[in-house]
């Protein structure tokens, strides 16, 4: 069964220091991979990396992007580099845009695919992971670009055109934003209709369930924010001389009665999105 697209746009905000407590690249890669899996499992539309120190936003963005890229496109979009040394150990996302079907004969009119625009004997074609590239028609971006396409004809040969993601009825992976705006600026601006901070000292989510469900039903965009490995959201905002209540609509404890002394950021993301999935 293909997962449907959410009615709302769900964004997850994590700090640039997400993996700063880990010394080796293998552990950092594993944590980022778990974040990617959680975002995909619960159909997050966007992962926002907000500024924090130590800043490892470049590594986080690189591995999140690599993980979200269908395997057949990685040879075009990613060069061999040391930061990607351990990505082969990560679990694949297996989201709808990571199709396993690789035969032209099984393509369908109206099917959406991710591809890379290439030059094939002087004409535009797209590698979409089947036996050979298929012809591209219409206004094209630069060659070498990743594109989302729609198959519009099969006979006498498969042909495709650019597609807008708004046309796609199923969940199509997450976007990644390495934001220059601080957490406080993101939360208190007009970027999101509803903002949720996660905190061990917040209100138990069960106590706000009815109100939260109603707020989500009226929202078009929701931001759920998480603290860093060393500091909670409250401490992070105080560096900006801001208070939690001034920036976020809800401050929620989504892991009540936690059985461990600490809950790591990537663990909190998974737990929180699992709960919110029941409300959206």
N, C-alpha and C positions, 0 to 999 in steps of 0.2 A: 504494500500500500504506500503510495507516494504522500509524504507529509505536505499538508497545505501551508500556504503562506499565512503568517499572522496578519490580523487586521491592523494591529498597531506596529509601529517600528520600535523594536526592543534593542536598546543599547546597553552595553556593559562597560563600565569604566574601571580600569585597573591602573596601578601606579607604574611609573617607569622603573621603579626599584623592585619589581615583582620577584626577580630571581637573584637579587643582590646577596642573599644569604648563602647562596650555593657557590662553592669554590670552583668546581670543574664544569666544563661545558656539557658533559653528558647529563648531569643533574639539571642544569638550566634548561636544556632541550626537553627533557622529560616533563618538567613543570609546564613549560609553554605548550607542549603537546597535550597535556591534560586540560589546559585552559581551552585550547582549540576544540577538543572533543566535547567539553561541556557546552561551549557556545553552540556547536553544531547539533548536539543531542536535543537541546531545548530551544532551537531555532532563533538564536540571537541574530539580529540583522547587522550589528555593528559592535566592534570592540574598540573602545577609545582608550588610548594609553596617555594618561595625564602626567605632567612633569613632576618628577620627584628625584631625590638623590639617594644612592648612586643611580645615574641615568643609564639604563640598559635598554632604552626604547628601540634602538636600531636593531638589536638582536631579537627582541620580542616581535617586532614588526616583520622582520625577515622570516622567522620560523613560522609565524602565524600565516604569512602569505604563502610560503612554500607548502604548508599543510593544506591550505584551501585550494591550491592549484591542482587540477587533474593531472595524474601521473604522466600522461602522454604529452603534456604541454611543458613539463619542467625542463626538458632539454633545450627548449627555445628561450625560456624566461629566466633560468637560473644557471649561472656559471659555477664551476667547481670553486668552492671557497671554504676556508677552514671553519667558519661558523656553522656550516651545514654538515659537519663531519658525522653527526650522530642522528640526523633526521631519518635515516633508514630504520631506526629502532622504534619509531613512533607508529601507533596504530592509525590506519587510514581512516578518513572521515566517513567515506561511503555515503555522502550526501547525494541528492538527485543530480547535481551537476558533475558528479564523478561517475559517469556511466561506464559500465563494464562491457557493454555490447560494442563490438568492434567490427561489424560487418555492414558494408554498404547495403547489401540485400535486405537488411532488417531495419533500415531507416524508415521513418514515417513522415508523411507530410504534416506539418505543424509541430514537429519535434524541435525542441530547443537543445542547443549544445554550446559548450565552451570550446573555443578554438583559438588558433593564432593565424593571422593573415600572412600569407606568403606569396611569392612570385612564382607562377608556374607557366613557363614559356611565354612570359610577357603579359599574362593576365592574372587578375586577382583570384586567389583560391584560399581555402581555409582548411587547415589540418584539424579535424575534429575527432581524431583517434580511430578512424576506420582505415581500410586498406590503402586508400589514396586520398589526397585532398579533394575537396569538392568546390565547384565554381561559386564565386561570390559575385552578387549583382547589387548595384546601388552605390551610393556614396560610401567610400571606404576610408578608414583611418590609416595611419602610416603602417607600412608592412612591418611585421614583427610584433605588432600589437596584439594583446589578448582581446578577443571579442566574444560577445554572446550572440549567437546566430539562431535563425529559425529556418528550417528546411521548408521551402515552398513548392518544390517540384521534384519529381523523381524520374520521369521519363521525358526525353530520351536519356537524360543523365541527372544526377542529383544537383540541385541548385539551392543556394541559401542567400539570406539577406540579414542585415543587422536587426537585432531584436532589442526592445527595451525591456528592462527587468520587470517593469510594472506589468508587462503582458504575461509574465510567467506565473501560472497559478500555484506552483509548488515552492517550497523553501529552496533557496538557491545559494546557500552559504552566507558567510559574514563578510562585511567590509572592515577595513582596518584604518584607523585614524591615529596618527601620532600627533596629539594636540599640543599646540603652543599655549593654549589657555590653561590656567590652573584649575584645580578641581572646583574651587569656589566660583570661578568665573563660568565654568561649564554648568554648574548646578543652579546658579542664581541668574543666569542669562535667560534668554527667550528661545533657547535651542530645543527645549523639551517641555512638553505639556505637564508631565508628572515626573518628579524626582524622588528617588528612594535611596537612603543611606543605610548601610548595614553596620550594626554595632552590637557588641555584646551587652552594652548598657541600654540598648533601645527597647522599645515596647515590643512585647511578644507579638509575633505576626498574627497569631490566632485571635488576639484581642482586637485587631484592626481589620480582620478579614472582610467583614461586611462593607465597611467604608472603602477599603482598598479596592474591592471588586467593583464597586460603583464608580470609583475614580478612574480605574483602568478602562471601564466600558465607555467612558466619555473622552478618553485621551487618544491622540494620534501617535504620540511618541513618548516613550518611557525610558528614563535613565536609571540604572541601578549601579550604585558606586560601592567600591570596596577599598579598604585601607591597605597599608603596606605591611610587609613582614615585621616591621619594627613599631609602627605607629598606627593607631586607629584613625578613622576619618576626623574625629574631633580634634586630635592633636595636629593633624595635617592642616585643617582649616584655621586653627589658631595661629599658625605661622603666617597666614594671610590676614590675621586680625579679623577673622570672621567666626561666627558661631554656627553650629549645625542647624539649629532651628531657623536661622535666617536664610539658609541656602536650600534646604531640603523639605519637601512636603511631609515625608514620612521618615522616621528613624526607627528601624526595625531590627529586632533580634530574630534571625531566621534559623538559629541553631539553639533552641532552648535546652537547658539542662545538659549542656555539652559534657561528654564524658572524658574529654582531654583538657589539659590546662590551656592549650592554645588550639585554634583552628586556623590553618594556613589559608592564605588568600585564595589559592586555586581550589581548596576544599570548600571554602565559603561560597565561592562562585557556583560550584556544582549544587551545593545544598540549597542555596537561595533560588536558583533558577528552577530547581525541581519543585519547590513550593509554589513559586509564581506561575509555573506552568499549569497549575490547577485553577488559577484565577484568571487566566487570559485565554 
